């Protein structure tokens, strides 16, 4: 009963939040998924808690647990086109103080050829990239409830245009280990753009705030774990014209789903994941991202868009993960992750 009460409270809080959502934000790279295990489960899971997976703290800082002490996680993503990005983290726990982690996130958009307004190439090239430092802290505050925060200084550089910003995540988790159940809620990317790319007064853009809630349940008598995350909970109609950052010539050109019924609008917020766990040393994960499916697929040939999958295997003292996710008929992403606990090398 307590588990049900906490879950209901998480979702009541989530649906009563308020914030700006849409395409008119900056630093959207903060919403990229940076873990192979989570990418296999649809790209975002804020209610999943696992001491062996430090990269989960990227999605919800309250998943940083004492059992992650001295853990290190390195993640590399081969994204669409020649875009590459990565995430590396290290954690420590101190009794009576709490758990700490530091992480670095980067996105490299590749090399671009310089041209003038008429498209004439100059022969020069330039690069573009985004960077964020993650400073994470969590602490158990009451029974099975842990709260956490993540402060993220941001630096963005596109050719000769630079911008600085600051973002913060605040999250909470409820873990019932006897029932193999966990739930979480997180307020993502609160903050501000401190300096703009063109340094023009009054041109600051909002950050991509995202209120998310989810839960994870491992079955007691079968080797499966099911996870659900609901995102963008401050905006119900994700296909509403006002939420997009480009102009449509006519109302009929709004992204397919403008006339969605209530059920389909709800599904746009949902990410589903399931893991097959035959042993603690081997996991197979599958995910389905409804929003990705609805917005990036072609009606005549949707293919596998929105689906993802991968595996995690323990090799000696290392946990190695791989995931593949389909974003478009012309593009998939591949994620590679390695996690270990340095304390194991001292035993």
Buried (B, 14 or more C-beta within 10 A) or exposed (E): EEBEEBBEBBBEBBEEBEBEBBEEBBBBBBBBBBBBBBBBBBBBBBBBBBBBBBBBBBBBBBBBBBBBBBBBBBBBBBBEEEBBBBBBBBBBBEEEEBBBBEBEBBBBBEEEEEEEEEEEEEEEEEEBBBBBEBBBBBBBEEEBBBBBBBBBBBBBBBEEEEBEBBBBBBBBBBBBEEEEBBBBBBBBBBBEBEEBBEEEEEEBBBBBBBBBBBBBBBEEEEEEBBBBBBBBBBBBEBBBBEBBEEEEEEEEEBBEBBEBEEEEBEBBBBBBBBBBBEEEEEBBBBBBBBBBBBBBBEEEEBEBBBBBBBBBBBEEEEBBBBBBBBBEBEBBBBBBBBBBBEEEEEE
